[in-house]
Amino acid sequence: MKSLCVFCGSSAGRDEAYVETARQLGRLLAERGITLVYGGGAIGLMGACAEACLAAGGKVVGIIPEHLMRMEVGSLDLTELHVVKTMHERKAMMAELSDGFIVLPGGVGTMEEFFEVWTWGQLGIHRKPFGVLNVKGYYDALFSFIATMVEQGFLKVQQAAMTQLSEDPEQLLEALAAYQAPTNPALLKLSET
C-alpha cells in the first residue's frame, strides 16, 4: 500500500482525542512511507493529519475544489496540491490516487465520502480496503444502525464485513494491509442472503 486517502472533518470536534488521533495517523503514514491523500484543507482534523504527516517527513497530496480554496481553507505547503473545479472531481481524484481509505470522525461530508467509497466497493468499482477509526466510540451508533440494516435484510453480512473498524490507528493500518478483496464482487449480489 503506497497511498491512503483519509476522509475526516474540517472541524476539530469537541474532544482533543479526535485531533490527537488524526495527528497519530499522520505520523504513522509517514513512518510507513504511505502517502496521505486528503481533501487539501488546512483546518480541523484534515489539517492536523496533514501537518503531522509532513512534520514526520511524509508525503501529502491535497485535492481541493476552487470554491474552498477561495475561502482560504486550503493548505499551500503540501507535497502536491490539486485544485479542481467540483466536489465530484475531488472525490474521483482522491479515489484514483489512493490504494485504500480511512475514515476519521467528521460530519455530513465525511459520511457521504465513506458511504460512496463503500458503495463503490460493494459494486466492484474498486477493490481497495477501507476502514473507520472509531475514536472514543464516535461511530458506535452508526455501526449499531449498520447492524440493524443487516438484521432487517437491507445489507448482506459480506457487505457489512467489507468495512474494517478499529479504535487504534496502528491496528487499522495492519487490517487494511492484510485485507483481501472478494475474488468475485458478484459475491455481494443483492439477491444473495
N, C-alpha and C positions, 0 to 999 in steps of 0.2 A: 504494500500500500504506500503510494508515494504522495498522495494528497487526500485531505479530508475537508469536506465542506461543513462548516458549523453554522447552524441556524440558532439565533438567540435574540434576546430583547435589546432594543436600543435604549432601554431603561436599565437602571442598576437593581431595581427591586428594593424591598424594604429590609432585607437581611443581608449582612455583609458576606454570608456564606455563598450567596449567588456570585458575587464579584470574585471572591477568592477561588471558587471552583472554576470560573472562567479563566482566571489567571493560571491556575494549576494546569488546566487543559492546554492552554497556550504554551506553557513551558514544556509539557510532556511532548507535544507535537514537535517542538524544536529539538528536543533531546533525541527523538526517534528519527529525525530527518524527514518528517512528514510536513509537506507544505500545507499551510492553512489557507483555505479558500472561504471567503465570507462576504457579507454584504457591503463591505467598504466603509462602514461607519466608524467614527472616532468616539462615539459616546456609548454609555451603558455597558452591557455585557459584551457587546460587539467590540467596543474599543478596548476593554480590559483584556479580552482574549488575544486580540491582535497585538497590543502593546507588549504583553508578556511573552508572546512568541518571538517577536522581533528582538526584545531585550535579551532573550536566551540564544540569539543567533539564528533563529529560524527564518523561513521564507513565508511571506504573507501576500496573498493575491486578493485584492478587493474588487468587487463589482458593484457599482452603484448607478442608479438612474440619474439622468441630468437634473431632474427637479429636486432630488435630495441633495445633490452636490451644490446646487444653487442655494439651498437652505443652510449651507455650511456645516452639515453634519458628517461630511465625508472626510476621510483621512488621506493626507497627501504623502506621507512618509513611508509608504509601503514598498515592498519588493516590486509589485506591479499594481497599478490601479486602472481598471477599465471603466470608463464612463459610457453607459449605454442609454438608449432612448426610453425604454419601457421596463416595467417590472417583469414582464414576460421574458424579455431578452435577458434580464439579470438572472432569473431562475434557470433559464436554458443554459446560459454560460456557466453558472455555478455547477450545474449537473454535469456538463460536458468536461469541465476541468477537474472533477473530483472522482476519486476511487471509492468513496463512501461518504456517509453523512452522520453527523452527531447533532442532537437537539439539546440545547440548554434551556433553562427557563426563559419564557418570553410571553408575548401577548398574541393577539389575533394573527399578525403576520407570521410569527413563528409557527403557530398551529397550522396555518394554511400551507406553509412550506413543508412541514412534516407530513401532513396528510397527502399532499401532492406526490412527494417522493415515495411514500408508502404505496399509494395507488399505482404509480408507475412500476414499482417493483412487483406488485400483485399482478399487473397486466403483462409483465415480461418486457416492459420498455427498457428497463435496466436490470442488471443482476448484481448490483452493488449493495454492500451491507449498510445498514443504518441502525442507529440506536439512540436511546434517550438517557441523558444524565438526570436522574430523579433527585435533584438537590433538595435535602430536607423535606422529602415527601411531596415536592411541588406537583408532581404528576400522579399522585396516588388516586385522586378522584377520576382523572382521565382513564387510567388503566382499570379502575373499577367499572367504568362505563364500557370500556372495550370488552371486559369480561361479560358484561350484560349483552353486548352485541353478539358475542359467540353463543351465549346461553339461549338467546332468542332466535338464533339461526340466520342472522344478518352478516356474520363474519365467520369464516371457517377457522378451525384451530390452526391449520397450517399458515393461514394469512396472519393471524394474531402472533404466531411464533416468529414471523419474519423480523419483528422489532426486538432488538436487544435492549435490555433495561438494566441499569445499574446506578448505584449511588456514588460509585467510585470511578473517577476518570481513567485510572490505570486499568482497572478491570474491564471497563467498557472498551478501551482500545484493544485489549487482548481478545475480547469476544469478537470484535469486528475483524481482527486479523485472522481469527480462526473460522469465521463464517463461511459456510458452504452454501452457495445459492442453489435453489432447487434445480436439478438437472433438466427438468421439464416444467417451465412456468405453467403449462396446462394443468399441473397438479393443483393449481389454485383456481380451477374452473368453478364458476358459480354454481354449477349443477351438482358438485360433489358435496357429500356430507362428512 
